[in-house]
């Protein structure tokens, strides 16, 4: 799936998640792994994720996890 936007905002993330749900209507849960960027923690996005008809489950990466960062293996 590909979306293009001028800026990544909470509204764009909601549109992306809506597209994701529309592509997988039979899924009981869709898990999305995200980092800790501000727009992932916005009030609007959290409110949308809390809705009853939302099947998106967000998993946030730890703030600092060198084992998840591939470049850290070279140091």
CHARMM internal coordinates of N, CA and C (Angstrom, degrees):
IC EDIT
DIST 1 N 1 CA 1.4439
DIST 1 CA 1 C 1.5270
ANGL 1 N 1 CA 1 C 107.99
DIST 1 C 2 N 1.3005
ANGL 1 CA 1 C 2 N 115.92
DIHE 1 N 1 CA 1 C 2 N 141.28
DIST 2 N 2 CA 1.4575
ANGL 1 C 2 N 2 CA 120.91
DIHE 1 CA 1 C 2 N 2 CA -177.79
DIST 2 CA 2 C 1.5221
ANGL 2 N 2 CA 2 C 109.32
DIHE 1 C 2 N 2 CA 2 C -136.79
DIST 2 C 3 N 1.3084
ANGL 2 CA 2 C 3 N 116.54
DIHE 2 N 2 CA 2 C 3 N 131.60
DIST 3 N 3 CA 1.4704
ANGL 2 C 3 N 3 CA 122.92
DIHE 2 CA 2 C 3 N 3 CA 173.60
DIST 3 CA 3 C 1.5183
ANGL 3 N 3 CA 3 C 106.86
DIHE 2 C 3 N 3 CA 3 C -129.85
DIST 3 C 4 N 1.3050
ANGL 3 CA 3 C 4 N 115.51
DIHE 3 N 3 CA 3 C 4 N 146.81
DIST 4 N 4 CA 1.4573
ANGL 3 C 4 N 4 CA 120.11
DIHE 3 CA 3 C 4 N 4 CA 177.74
DIST 4 CA 4 C 1.5206
ANGL 4 N 4 CA 4 C 108.31
DIHE 3 C 4 N 4 CA 4 C -124.58
DIST 4 C 5 N 1.3256
ANGL 4 CA 4 C 5 N 115.59
DIHE 4 N 4 CA 4 C 5 N 131.19
DIST 5 N 5 CA 1.4609
ANGL 4 C 5 N 5 CA 121.15
DIHE 4 CA 4 C 5 N 5 CA 179.48
DIST 5 CA 5 C 1.5266
ANGL 5 N 5 CA 5 C 108.24
DIHE 4 C 5 N 5 CA 5 C -142.68
DIST 5 C 6 N 1.3095
ANGL 5 CA 5 C 6 N 115.64
DIHE 5 N 5 CA 5 C 6 N 153.14
DIST 6 N 6 CA 1.4539
ANGL 5 C 6 N 6 CA 120.60
DIHE 5 CA 5 C 6 N 6 CA 177.78
DIST 6 CA 6 C 1.5148
ANGL 6 N 6 CA 6 C 112.23
DIHE 5 C 6 N 6 CA 6 C -67.00
DIST 6 C 7 N 1.3249
ANGL 6 CA 6 C 7 N 115.21
DIHE 6 N 6 CA 6 C 7 N -39.58
DIST 7 N 7 CA 1.4697
ANGL 6 C 7 N 7 CA 121.70
DIHE 6 CA 6 C 7 N 7 CA 179.01
DIST 7 CA 7 C 1.5149
ANGL 7 N 7 CA 7 C 108.77
DIHE 6 C 7 N 7 CA 7 C -138.03
DIST 7 C 8 N 1.3030
ANGL 7 CA 7 C 8 N 117.16
DIHE 7 N 7 CA 7 C 8 N 149.61
DIST 8 N 8 CA 1.4568
ANGL 7 C 8 N 8 CA 121.13
DIHE 7 CA 7 C 8 N 8 CA 174.00
DIST 8 CA 8 C 1.5187
ANGL 8 N 8 CA 8 C 107.17
DIHE 7 C 8 N 8 CA 8 C -90.03
DIST 8 C 9 N 1.3182
ANGL 8 CA 8 C 9 N 115.73
DIHE 8 N 8 CA 8 C 9 N 117.38
DIST 9 N 9 CA 1.4549
ANGL 8 C 9 N 9 CA 122.03
DIHE 8 CA 8 C 9 N 9 CA -179.95
DIST 9 CA 9 C 1.5219
ANGL 9 N 9 CA 9 C 109.05
DIHE 8 C 9 N 9 CA 9 C -129.96
DIST 9 C 10 N 1.3067
ANGL 9 CA 9 C 10 N 115.95
DIHE 9 N 9 CA 9 C 10 N 175.45
DIST 10 N 10 CA 1.4656
ANGL 9 C 10 N 10 CA 120.66
DIHE 9 CA 9 C 10 N 10 CA 176.34
DIST 10 CA 10 C 1.5190
ANGL 10 N 10 CA 10 C 110.77
DIHE 9 C 10 N 10 CA 10 C -60.83
DIST 10 C 11 N 1.3218
ANGL 10 CA 10 C 11 N 116.76
DIHE 10 N 10 CA 10 C 11 N -41.53
DIST 11 N 11 CA 1.4637
ANGL 10 C 11 N 11 CA 120.86
DIHE 10 CA 10 C 11 N 11 CA 179.90
DIST 11 CA 11 C 1.5282
ANGL 11 N 11 CA 11 C 110.86
DIHE 10 C 11 N 11 CA 11 C -63.00
DIST 11 C 12 N 1.3297
ANGL 11 CA 11 C 12 N 117.86
DIHE 11 N 11 CA 11 C 12 N -39.89
DIST 12 N 12 CA 1.4607
ANGL 11 C 12 N 12 CA 120.89
DIHE 11 CA 11 C 12 N 12 CA 177.54
DIST 12 CA 12 C 1.5251
ANGL 12 N 12 CA 12 C 111.34
DIHE 11 C 12 N 12 CA 12 C -66.41
DIST 12 C 13 N 1.3263
ANGL 12 CA 12 C 13 N 116.98
DIHE 12 N 12 CA 12 C 13 N -37.59
DIST 13 N 13 CA 1.4608
ANGL 12 C 13 N 13 CA 120.13
DIHE 12 CA 12 C 13 N 13 CA 177.94
DIST 13 CA 13 C 1.5273
ANGL 13 N 13 CA 13 C 110.69
DIHE 12 C 13 N 13 CA 13 C -65.98
DIST 13 C 14 N 1.3117
ANGL 13 CA 13 C 14 N 117.48
DIHE 13 N 13 CA 13 C 14 N -39.10
DIST 14 N 14 CA 1.4606
ANGL 13 C 14 N 14 CA 120.98
DIHE 13 CA 13 C 14 N 14 CA 177.45
DIST 14 CA 14 C 1.5289
ANGL 14 N 14 CA 14 C 109.93
DIHE 13 C 14 N 14 CA 14 C -63.13
DIST 14 C 15 N 1.3220
ANGL 14 CA 14 C 15 N 117.36
DIHE 14 N 14 CA 14 C 15 N -42.66
DIST 15 N 15 CA 1.4663
ANGL 14 C 15 N 15 CA 120.59
DIHE 14 CA 14 C 15 N 15 CA 177.07
DIST 15 CA 15 C 1.5322
ANGL 15 N 15 CA 15 C 111.32
DIHE 14 C 15 N 15 CA 15 C -62.48
DIST 15 C 16 N 1.3249
ANGL 15 CA 15 C 16 N 116.80
DIHE 15 N 15 CA 15 C 16 N -40.38
DIST 16 N 16 CA 1.4573
ANGL 15 C 16 N 16 CA 120.98
DIHE 15 CA 15 C 16 N 16 CA 177.80
DIST 16 CA 16 C 1.5235
ANGL 16 N 16 CA 16 C 110.62
DIHE 15 C 16 N 16 CA 16 C -62.55
DIST 16 C 17 N 1.3290
ANGL 16 CA 16 C 17 N 116.66
DIHE 16 N 16 CA 16 C 17 N -45.52
DIST 17 N 17 CA 1.4575
ANGL 16 C 17 N 17 CA 120.64
DIHE 16 CA 16 C 17 N 17 CA 179.93
DIST 17 CA 17 C 1.5278
ANGL 17 N 17 CA 17 C 111.53
DIHE 16 C 17 N 17 CA 17 C -66.03
DIST 17 C 18 N 1.3262
ANGL 17 CA 17 C 18 N 117.54
DIHE 17 N 17 CA 17 C 18 N -36.01
DIST 18 N 18 CA 1.4615
ANGL 17 C 18 N 18 CA 120.52
DIHE 17 CA 17 C 18 N 18 CA 176.24
DIST 18 CA 18 C 1.5201
ANGL 18 N 18 CA 18 C 110.69
DIHE 17 C 18 N 18 CA 18 C -64.30
DIST 18 C 19 N 1.3318
ANGL 18 CA 18 C 19 N 116.96
DIHE 18 N 18 CA 18 C 19 N -41.89
DIST 19 N 19 CA 1.4643
ANGL 18 C 19 N 19 CA 120.70
DIHE 18 CA 18 C 19 N 19 CA 176.01
DIST 19 CA 19 C 1.5224
ANGL 19 N 19 CA 19 C 111.10
DIHE 18 C 19 N 19 CA 19 C -62.17
DIST 19 C 20 N 1.3105
ANGL 19 CA 19 C 20 N 116.64
DIHE 19 N 19 CA 19 C 20 N -41.39
DIST 20 N 20 CA 1.4545
ANGL 19 C 20 N 20 CA 121.65
DIHE 19 CA 19 C 20 N 20 CA 179.52
DIST 20 CA 20 C 1.5278
ANGL 20 N 20 CA 20 C 110.81
DIHE 19 C 20 N 20 CA 20 C -62.18
DIST 20 C 21 N 1.3112
ANGL 20 CA 20 C 21 N 116.85
DIHE 20 N 20 CA 20 C 21 N -44.66
DIST 21 N 21 CA 1.4673
ANGL 20 C 21 N 21 CA 120.87
DIHE 20 CA 20 C 21 N 21 CA 177.41
DIST 21 CA 21 C 1.5239
ANGL 21 N 21 CA 21 C 111.50
DIHE 20 C 21 N 21 CA 21 C -64.00
DIST 21 C 22 N 1.3283
ANGL 21 CA 21 C 22 N 117.22
DIHE 21 N 21 CA 21 C 22 N -38.99
DIST 22 N 22 CA 1.4646
ANGL 21 C 22 N 22 CA 121.13
DIHE 21 CA 21 C 22 N 22 CA -179.67
DIST 22 CA 22 C 1.5284
ANGL 22 N 22 CA 22 C 111.12
DIHE 21 C 22 N 22 CA 22 C -66.00
DIST 22 C 23 N 1.3304
ANGL 22 CA 22 C 23 N 117.37
DIHE 22 N 22 CA 22 C 23 N -32.79
DIST 23 N 23 CA 1.4641
ANGL 22 C 23 N 23 CA 120.80
DIHE 22 CA 22 C 23 N 23 CA 179.68
DIST 23 CA 23 C 1.5246
ANGL 23 N 23 CA 23 C 112.19
DIHE 22 C 23 N 23 CA 23 C -76.43
DIST 23 C 24 N 1.3112
ANGL 23 CA 23 C 24 N 117.09
DIHE 23 N 23 CA 23 C 24 N -20.45
DIST 24 N 24 CA 1.4722
ANGL 23 C 24 N 24 CA 121.50
DIHE 23 CA 23 C 24 N 24 CA -177.99
DIST 24 CA 24 C 1.5340
ANGL 24 N 24 CA 24 C 110.02
DIHE 23 C 24 N 24 CA 24 C -130.41
DIST 24 C 25 N 1.3231
ANGL 24 CA 24 C 25 N 117.49
DIHE 24 N 24 CA 24 C 25 N 65.63
DIST 25 N 25 CA 1.4707
ANGL 24 C 25 N 25 CA 120.10
DIHE 24 CA 24 C 25 N 25 CA -174.65
DIST 25 CA 25 C 1.5293
ANGL 25 N 25 CA 25 C 113.99
DIHE 24 C 25 N 25 CA 25 C -67.45
DIST 25 C 26 N 1.3215
ANGL 25 CA 25 C 26 N 118.46
DIHE 25 N 25 CA 25 C 26 N -24.20
DIST 26 N 26 CA 1.4599
ANGL 25 C 26 N 26 CA 120.95
DIHE 25 CA 25 C 26 N 26 CA -178.26
DIST 26 CA 26 C 1.5325
ANGL 26 N 26 CA 26 C 112.93
DIHE 25 C 26 N 26 CA 26 C -86.11
DIST 26 C 27 N 1.3144
ANGL 26 CA 26 C 27 N 117.80
DIHE 26 N 26 CA 26 C 27 N -8.26
DIST 27 N 27 CA 1.4679
ANGL 26 C 27 N 27 CA 121.18
DIHE 26 CA 26 C 27 N 27 CA -177.02
DIST 27 CA 27 C 1.5199
ANGL 27 N 27 CA 27 C 110.38
DIHE 26 C 27 N 27 CA 27 C -72.10
DIST 27 C 28 N 1.3126
ANGL 27 CA 27 C 28 N 115.66
DIHE 27 N 27 CA 27 C 28 N 130.72
DIST 28 N 28 CA 1.4678
ANGL 27 C 28 N 28 CA 119.06
DIHE 27 CA 27 C 28 N 28 CA 176.97
DIST 28 CA 28 C 1.5232
ANGL 28 N 28 CA 28 C 111.17
DIHE 27 C 28 N 28 CA 28 C -79.13
DIST 28 C 29 N 1.3350
ANGL 28 CA 28 C 29 N 116.53
DIHE 28 N 28 CA 28 C 29 N -28.86
DIST 29 N 29 CA 1.4620
ANGL 28 C 29 N 29 CA 120.85
DIHE 28 CA 28 C 29 N 29 CA 177.62
DIST 29 CA 29 C 1.5275
ANGL 29 N 29 CA 29 C 108.83
DIHE 28 C 29 N 29 CA 29 C -150.15
DIST 29 C 30 N 1.3138
ANGL 29 CA 29 C 30 N 115.17
DIHE 29 N 29 CA 29 C 30 N 136.54
DIST 30 N 30 CA 1.4652
ANGL 29 C 30 N 30 CA 122.16
DIHE 29 CA 29 C 30 N 30 CA 175.64
DIST 30 CA 30 C 1.5200
ANGL 30 N 30 CA 30 C 106.02
DIHE 29 C 30 N 30 CA 30 C -120.28
DIST 30 C 31 N 1.3166
ANGL 30 CA 30 C 31 N 116.49
DIHE 30 N 30 CA 30 C 31 N 114.68
DIST 31 N 31 CA 1.4599
ANGL 30 C 31 N 31 CA 120.37
DIHE 30 CA 30 C 31 N 31 CA -178.66
DIST 31 CA 31 C 1.5197
ANGL 31 N 31 CA 31 C 110.02
DIHE 30 C 31 N 31 CA 31 C -94.70
DIST 31 C 32 N 1.3273
ANGL 31 CA 31 C 32 N 115.09
DIHE 31 N 31 CA 31 C 32 N 129.95
DIST 32 N 32 CA 1.4612
ANGL 31 C 32 N 32 CA 122.20
DIHE 31 CA 31 C 32 N 32 CA -178.90
DIST 32 CA 32 C 1.5259
ANGL 32 N 32 CA 32 C 107.54
DIHE 31 C 32 N 32 CA 32 C -121.93
DIST 32 C 33 N 1.3350
ANGL 32 CA 32 C 33 N 116.44
DIHE 32 N 32 CA 32 C 33 N 126.22
DIST 33 N 33 CA 1.4622
ANGL 32 C 33 N 33 CA 121.63
DIHE 32 CA 32 C 33 N 33 CA 179.54
DIST 33 CA 33 C 1.5264
ANGL 33 N 33 CA 33 C 107.92
DIHE 32 C 33 N 33 CA 33 C -94.69
DIST 33 C 34 N 1.3352
ANGL 33 CA 33 C 34 N 115.86
DIHE 33 N 33 CA 33 C 34 N 124.97
DIST 34 N 34 CA 1.4598
ANGL 33 C 34 N 34 CA 122.33
DIHE 33 CA 33 C 34 N 34 CA -176.58
DIST 34 CA 34 C 1.5190
ANGL 34 N 34 CA 34 C 110.77
DIHE 33 C 34 N 34 CA 34 C -127.46
DIST 34 C 35 N 1.3227
ANGL 34 CA 34 C 35 N 115.53
DIHE 34 N 34 CA 34 C 35 N 155.89
DIST 35 N 35 CA 1.4583
ANGL 34 C 35 N 35 CA 119.32
DIHE 34 CA 34 C 35 N 35 CA 172.21
DIST 35 CA 35 C 1.5322
ANGL 35 N 35 CA 35 C 108.36
DIHE 34 C 35 N 35 CA 35 C -87.02
DIST 35 C 36 N 1.2906
ANGL 35 CA 35 C 36 N 117.75
DIHE 35 N 35 CA 35 C 36 N -165.18
DIST 36 N 36 CA 1.4675
ANGL 35 C 36 N 36 CA 121.31
DIHE 35 CA 35 C 36 N 36 CA -173.72
DIST 36 CA 36 C 1.5224
ANGL 36 N 36 CA 36 C 113.29
DIHE 35 C 36 N 36 CA 36 C -103.89
DIST 36 C 37 N 1.3135
ANGL 36 CA 36 C 37 N 117.48
DIHE 36 N 36 CA 36 C 37 N 36.35
DIST 37 N 37 CA 1.4510
ANGL 36 C 37 N 37 CA 121.42
DIHE 36 CA 36 C 37 N 37 CA 177.23
DIST 37 CA 37 C 1.5274
ANGL 37 N 37 CA 37 C 109.60
DIHE 36 C 37 N 37 CA 37 C -67.46
DIST 37 C 38 N 1.3337
ANGL 37 CA 37 C 38 N 116.89
DIHE 37 N 37 CA 37 C 38 N 149.18
DIST 38 N 38 CA 1.4668
ANGL 37 C 38 N 38 CA 121.57
DIHE 37 CA 37 C 38 N 38 CA -174.69
DIST 38 CA 38 C 1.5144
ANGL 38 N 38 CA 38 C 114.00
DIHE 37 C 38 N 38 CA 38 C -56.51
DIST 38 C 39 N 1.3398
ANGL 38 CA 38 C 39 N 117.77
DIHE 38 N 38 CA 38 C 39 N -42.52
DIST 39 N 39 CA 1.4624
ANGL 38 C 39 N 39 CA 118.55
DIHE 38 CA 38 C 39 N 39 CA -174.61
DIST 39 CA 39 C 1.5214
ANGL 39 N 39 CA 39 C 112.05
DIHE 38 C 39 N 39 CA 39 C -69.75
DIST 39 C 40 N 1.3312
ANGL 39 CA 39 C 40 N 118.89
DIHE 39 N 39 CA 39 C 40 N -14.75
DIST 40 N 40 CA 1.4636
ANGL 39 C 40 N 40 CA 120.89
DIHE 39 CA 39 C 40 N 40 CA 174.08
DIST 40 CA 40 C 1.5208
ANGL 40 N 40 CA 40 C 111.91
DIHE 39 C 40 N 40 CA 40 C -78.60
DIST 40 C 41 N 1.3160
ANGL 40 CA 40 C 41 N 117.41
DIHE 40 N 40 CA 40 C 41 N -17.13
DIST 41 N 41 CA 1.4634
ANGL 40 C 41 N 41 CA 122.23
DIHE 40 CA 40 C 41 N 41 CA -177.83
DIST 41 CA 41 C 1.5281
ANGL 41 N 41 CA 41 C 112.02
DIHE 40 C 41 N 41 CA 41 C -110.07
DIST 41 C 42 N 1.3135
ANGL 41 CA 41 C 42 N 118.05
DIHE 41 N 41 CA 41 C 42 N 15.95
DIST 42 N 42 CA 1.4626
ANGL 41 C 42 N 42 CA 120.44
DIHE 41 CA 41 C 42 N 42 CA -176.82
DIST 42 CA 42 C 1.5236
ANGL 42 N 42 CA 42 C 111.37
DIHE 41 C 42 N 42 CA 42 C -70.99
DIST 42 C 43 N 1.3132
ANGL 42 CA 42 C 43 N 115.81
DIHE 42 N 42 CA 42 C 43 N 157.09
DIST 43 N 43 CA 1.4634
ANGL 42 C 43 N 43 CA 121.57
DIHE 42 CA 42 C 43 N 43 CA 178.67
DIST 43 CA 43 C 1.5232
ANGL 43 N 43 CA 43 C 111.40
DIHE 42 C 43 N 43 CA 43 C -62.58
DIST 43 C 44 N 1.3357
ANGL 43 CA 43 C 44 N 116.35
DIHE 43 N 43 CA 43 C 44 N -39.05
DIST 44 N 44 CA 1.4685
ANGL 43 C 44 N 44 CA 120.47
DIHE 43 CA 43 C 44 N 44 CA -178.92
DIST 44 CA 44 C 1.5226
ANGL 44 N 44 CA 44 C 111.30
DIHE 43 C 44 N 44 CA 44 C -63.55
DIST 44 C 45 N 1.3265
ANGL 44 CA 44 C 45 N 116.56
DIHE 44 N 44 CA 44 C 45 N -45.27
DIST 45 N 45 CA 1.4569
ANGL 44 C 45 N 45 CA 120.43
DIHE 44 CA 44 C 45 N 45 CA -178.99
DIST 45 CA 45 C 1.5272
ANGL 45 N 45 CA 45 C 110.67
DIHE 44 C 45 N 45 CA 45 C -68.11
DIST 45 C 46 N 1.3204
ANGL 45 CA 45 C 46 N 117.36
DIHE 45 N 45 CA 45 C 46 N -42.29
DIST 46 N 46 CA 1.4682
ANGL 45 C 46 N 46 CA 119.99
DIHE 45 CA 45 C 46 N 46 CA 178.65
DIST 46 CA 46 C 1.5264
ANGL 46 N 46 CA 46 C 111.33
DIHE 45 C 46 N 46 CA 46 C -62.97
DIST 46 C 47 N 1.3324
ANGL 46 CA 46 C 47 N 116.96
DIHE 46 N 46 CA 46 C 47 N -38.09
DIST 47 N 47 CA 1.4642
ANGL 46 C 47 N 47 CA 120.37
DIHE 46 CA 46 C 47 N 47 CA 177.73
DIST 47 CA 47 C 1.5241
ANGL 47 N 47 CA 47 C 110.49
DIHE 46 C 47 N 47 CA 47 C -66.00
DIST 47 C 48 N 1.3298
ANGL 47 CA 47 C 48 N 116.94
DIHE 47 N 47 CA 47 C 48 N -40.55
DIST 48 N 48 CA 1.4586
ANGL 47 C 48 N 48 CA 120.16
DIHE 47 CA 47 C 48 N 48 CA 179.15
DIST 48 CA 48 C 1.5267
ANGL 48 N 48 CA 48 C 110.94
DIHE 47 C 48 N 48 CA 48 C -66.14
DIST 48 C 49 N 1.3263
ANGL 48 CA 48 C 49 N 117.11
DIHE 48 N 48 CA 48 C 49 N -41.08
DIST 49 N 49 CA 1.4565
ANGL 48 C 49 N 49 CA 121.22
DIHE 48 CA 48 C 49 N 49 CA 179.44
DIST 49 CA 49 C 1.5295
ANGL 49 N 49 CA 49 C 111.98
DIHE 48 C 49 N 49 CA 49 C -66.55
DIST 49 C 50 N 1.3253
ANGL 49 CA 49 C 50 N 117.81
DIHE 49 N 49 CA 49 C 50 N -25.67
DIST 50 N 50 CA 1.4563
ANGL 49 C 50 N 50 CA 121.98
DIHE 49 CA 49 C 50 N 50 CA -178.98
DIST 50 CA 50 C 1.5306
ANGL 50 N 50 CA 50 C 113.06
DIHE 49 C 50 N 50 CA 50 C -81.54
DIST 50 C 51 N 1.3264
ANGL 50 CA 50 C 51 N 118.37
DIHE 50 N 50 CA 50 C 51 N -8.42
DIST 51 N 51 CA 1.4678
ANGL 50 C 51 N 51 CA 121.37
DIHE 50 CA 50 C 51 N 51 CA -179.74
DIST 51 CA 51 C 1.5264
ANGL 51 N 51 CA 51 C 110.53
DIHE 50 C 51 N 51 CA 51 C -63.34
DIST 51 C 52 N 1.3193
ANGL 51 CA 51 C 52 N 115.28
DIHE 51 N 51 CA 51 C 52 N 152.32
DIST 52 N 52 CA 1.4588
ANGL 51 C 52 N 52 CA 120.89
DIHE 51 CA 51 C 52 N 52 CA -178.20
DIST 52 CA 52 C 1.5203
ANGL 52 N 52 CA 52 C 113.42
DIHE 51 C 52 N 52 CA 52 C -66.32
DIST 52 C 53 N 1.3169
ANGL 52 CA 52 C 53 N 117.98
DIHE 52 N 52 CA 52 C 53 N -32.55
DIST 53 N 53 CA 1.4603
ANGL 52 C 53 N 53 CA 120.44
DIHE 52 CA 52 C 53 N 53 CA -177.11
DIST 53 CA 53 C 1.5297
ANGL 53 N 53 CA 53 C 113.62
DIHE 52 C 53 N 53 CA 53 C -88.88
DIST 53 C 54 N 1.3191
ANGL 53 CA 53 C 54 N 117.56
DIHE 53 N 53 CA 53 C 54 N 7.27
DIST 54 N 54 CA 1.4601
ANGL 53 C 54 N 54 CA 122.02
DIHE 53 CA 53 C 54 N 54 CA 179.82
DIST 54 CA 54 C 1.5317
ANGL 54 N 54 CA 54 C 109.61
DIHE 53 C 54 N 54 CA 54 C -87.88
DIST 54 C 55 N 1.3270
ANGL 54 CA 54 C 55 N 116.53
DIHE 54 N 54 CA 54 C 55 N 125.67
DIST 55 N 55 CA 1.4679
ANGL 54 C 55 N 55 CA 120.95
DIHE 54 CA 54 C 55 N 55 CA 178.62
DIST 55 CA 55 C 1.5280
ANGL 55 N 55 CA 55 C 112.01
DIHE 54 C 55 N 55 CA 55 C -104.81
DIST 55 C 56 N 1.3273
ANGL 55 CA 55 C 56 N 116.77
DIHE 55 N 55 CA 55 C 56 N 7.18
DIST 56 N 56 CA 1.4686
ANGL 55 C 56 N 56 CA 121.76
DIHE 55 CA 55 C 56 N 56 CA 179.86
DIST 56 CA 56 C 1.5232
ANGL 56 N 56 CA 56 C 109.13
DIHE 55 C 56 N 56 CA 56 C -83.62
DIST 56 C 57 N 1.3333
ANGL 56 CA 56 C 57 N 115.58
DIHE 56 N 56 CA 56 C 57 N 128.71
DIST 57 N 57 CA 1.4648
ANGL 56 C 57 N 57 CA 121.80
DIHE 56 CA 56 C 57 N 57 CA 172.65
DIST 57 CA 57 C 1.5215
ANGL 57 N 57 CA 57 C 107.35
DIHE 56 C 57 N 57 CA 57 C -115.24
DIST 57 C 58 N 1.3085
ANGL 57 CA 57 C 58 N 116.41
DIHE 57 N 57 CA 57 C 58 N 123.93
DIST 58 N 58 CA 1.4618
ANGL 57 C 58 N 58 CA 121.68
DIHE 57 CA 57 C 58 N 58 CA -176.28
DIST 58 CA 58 C 1.5261
ANGL 58 N 58 CA 58 C 109.56
DIHE 57 C 58 N 58 CA 58 C -97.15
DIST 58 C 59 N 1.3334
ANGL 58 CA 58 C 59 N 115.09
DIHE 58 N 58 CA 58 C 59 N 133.06
DIST 59 N 59 CA 1.4620
ANGL 58 C 59 N 59 CA 122.55
DIHE 58 CA 58 C 59 N 59 CA 174.52
DIST 59 CA 59 C 1.5193
ANGL 59 N 59 CA 59 C 106.00
DIHE 58 C 59 N 59 CA 59 C -117.49
DIST 59 C 60 N 1.3229
ANGL 59 CA 59 C 60 N 116.73
DIHE 59 N 59 CA 59 C 60 N 117.93
DIST 60 N 60 CA 1.4641
ANGL 59 C 60 N 60 CA 121.25
DIHE 59 CA 59 C 60 N 60 CA -179.27
DIST 60 CA 60 C 1.5173
ANGL 60 N 60 CA 60 C 110.47
DIHE 59 C 60 N 60 CA 60 C -92.00
DIST 60 C 61 N 1.3286
ANGL 60 CA 60 C 61 N 116.14
DIHE 60 N 60 CA 60 C 61 N 135.85
DIST 61 N 61 CA 1.4563
ANGL 60 C 61 N 61 CA 120.94
DIHE 60 CA 60 C 61 N 61 CA 174.26
DIST 61 CA 61 C 1.5231
ANGL 61 N 61 CA 61 C 109.17
DIHE 60 C 61 N 61 CA 61 C -71.86
DIST 61 C 62 N 1.3162
ANGL 61 CA 61 C 62 N 118.01
DIHE 61 N 61 CA 61 C 62 N 153.67
DIST 62 N 62 CA 1.4621
ANGL 61 C 62 N 62 CA 119.93
DIHE 61 CA 61 C 62 N 62 CA 175.44
DIST 62 CA 62 C 1.5247
ANGL 62 N 62 CA 62 C 110.40
DIHE 61 C 62 N 62 CA 62 C -62.94
DIST 62 C 63 N 1.3201
ANGL 62 CA 62 C 63 N 115.75
DIHE 62 N 62 CA 62 C 63 N 155.74
DIST 63 N 63 CA 1.4677
ANGL 62 C 63 N 63 CA 120.95
DIHE 62 CA 62 C 63 N 63 CA -178.12
DIST 63 CA 63 C 1.5233
ANGL 63 N 63 CA 63 C 111.40
DIHE 62 C 63 N 63 CA 63 C -59.03
DIST 63 C 64 N 1.3145
ANGL 63 CA 63 C 64 N 117.40
DIHE 63 N 63 CA 63 C 64 N -41.05
DIST 64 N 64 CA 1.4596
ANGL 63 C 64 N 64 CA 120.59
DIHE 63 CA 63 C 64 N 64 CA 177.63
DIST 64 CA 64 C 1.5167
ANGL 64 N 64 CA 64 C 107.89
DIHE 63 C 64 N 64 CA 64 C -134.77
DIST 64 C 65 N 1.2953
ANGL 64 CA 64 C 65 N 116.38
DIHE 64 N 64 CA 64 C 65 N 113.18
DIST 65 N 65 CA 1.4585
ANGL 64 C 65 N 65 CA 121.21
DIHE 64 CA 64 C 65 N 65 CA -179.87
DIST 65 CA 65 C 1.5268
ANGL 65 N 65 CA 65 C 108.89
DIHE 64 C 65 N 65 CA 65 C -139.29
DIST 65 C 66 N 1.3179
ANGL 65 CA 65 C 66 N 118.21
DIHE 65 N 65 CA 65 C 66 N 85.93
DIST 66 N 66 CA 1.4578
ANGL 65 C 66 N 66 CA 120.24
DIHE 65 CA 65 C 66 N 66 CA -177.09
DIST 66 CA 66 C 1.5248
ANGL 66 N 66 CA 66 C 113.24
DIHE 65 C 66 N 66 CA 66 C -61.07
DIST 66 C 67 N 1.3172
ANGL 66 CA 66 C 67 N 117.97
DIHE 66 N 66 CA 66 C 67 N -26.15
DIST 67 N 67 CA 1.4581
ANGL 66 C 67 N 67 CA 119.93
DIHE 66 CA 66 C 67 N 67 CA 179.42
DIST 67 CA 67 C 1.5280
ANGL 67 N 67 CA 67 C 112.18
DIHE 66 C 67 N 67 CA 67 C -70.80
DIST 67 C 68 N 1.3410
ANGL 67 CA 67 C 68 N 118.33
DIHE 67 N 67 CA 67 C 68 N -17.68
DIST 68 N 68 CA 1.4516
ANGL 67 C 68 N 68 CA 122.26
DIHE 67 CA 67 C 68 N 68 CA 177.57
DIST 68 CA 68 C 1.5224
ANGL 68 N 68 CA 68 C 112.73
DIHE 67 C 68 N 68 CA 68 C -95.26
DIST 68 C 69 N 1.3225
ANGL 68 CA 68 C 69 N 116.93
DIHE 68 N 68 CA 68 C 69 N -7.36
DIST 69 N 69 CA 1.4572
ANGL 68 C 69 N 69 CA 122.28
DIHE 68 CA 68 C 69 N 69 CA -179.57
DIST 69 CA 69 C 1.5262
ANGL 69 N 69 CA 69 C 108.27
DIHE 68 C 69 N 69 CA 69 C -101.44
DIST 69 C 70 N 1.3372
ANGL 69 CA 69 C 70 N 116.94
DIHE 69 N 69 CA 69 C 70 N 114.13
DIST 70 N 70 CA 1.4622
ANGL 69 C 70 N 70 CA 121.02
DIHE 69 CA 69 C 70 N 70 CA -174.43
DIST 70 CA 70 C 1.5192
ANGL 70 N 70 CA 70 C 113.71
DIHE 69 C 70 N 70 CA 70 C -60.84
DIST 70 C 71 N 1.3349
ANGL 70 CA 70 C 71 N 118.82
DIHE 70 N 70 CA 70 C 71 N -34.18
DIST 71 N 71 CA 1.4542
ANGL 70 C 71 N 71 CA 120.43
DIHE 70 CA 70 C 71 N 71 CA -177.68
DIST 71 CA 71 C 1.5289
ANGL 71 N 71 CA 71 C 111.58
DIHE 70 C 71 N 71 CA 71 C -67.10
DIST 71 C 72 N 1.3228
ANGL 71 CA 71 C 72 N 117.52
DIHE 71 N 71 CA 71 C 72 N -25.63
DIST 72 N 72 CA 1.4729
ANGL 71 C 72 N 72 CA 120.97
DIHE 71 CA 71 C 72 N 72 CA -179.42
DIST 72 CA 72 C 1.5282
ANGL 72 N 72 CA 72 C 111.45
DIHE 71 C 72 N 72 CA 72 C -63.76
DIST 72 C 73 N 1.3217
ANGL 72 CA 72 C 73 N 117.84
DIHE 72 N 72 CA 72 C 73 N -22.69
DIST 73 N 73 CA 1.4743
ANGL 72 C 73 N 73 CA 120.80
DIHE 72 CA 72 C 73 N 73 CA -179.38
DIST 73 CA 73 C 1.5245
ANGL 73 N 73 CA 73 C 111.92
DIHE 72 C 73 N 73 CA 73 C -71.30
DIST 73 C 74 N 1.3209
ANGL 73 CA 73 C 74 N 116.91
DIHE 73 N 73 CA 73 C 74 N -19.06
DIST 74 N 74 CA 1.4670
ANGL 73 C 74 N 74 CA 120.47
DIHE 73 CA 73 C 74 N 74 CA -178.87
DIST 74 CA 74 C 1.5179
ANGL 74 N 74 CA 74 C 113.15
DIHE 73 C 74 N 74 CA 74 C -88.38
DIST 74 C 75 N 1.3090
ANGL 74 CA 74 C 75 N 119.42
DIHE 74 N 74 CA 74 C 75 N -13.25
DIST 75 N 75 CA 1.4601
ANGL 74 C 75 N 75 CA 121.51
DIHE 74 CA 74 C 75 N 75 CA -176.39
DIST 75 CA 75 C 1.4921
ANGL 75 N 75 CA 75 C 111.44
DIHE 74 C 75 N 75 CA 75 C -81.50
END
COOR INIT
IC SEED 1 N 1 CA 1 C
IC BUILD
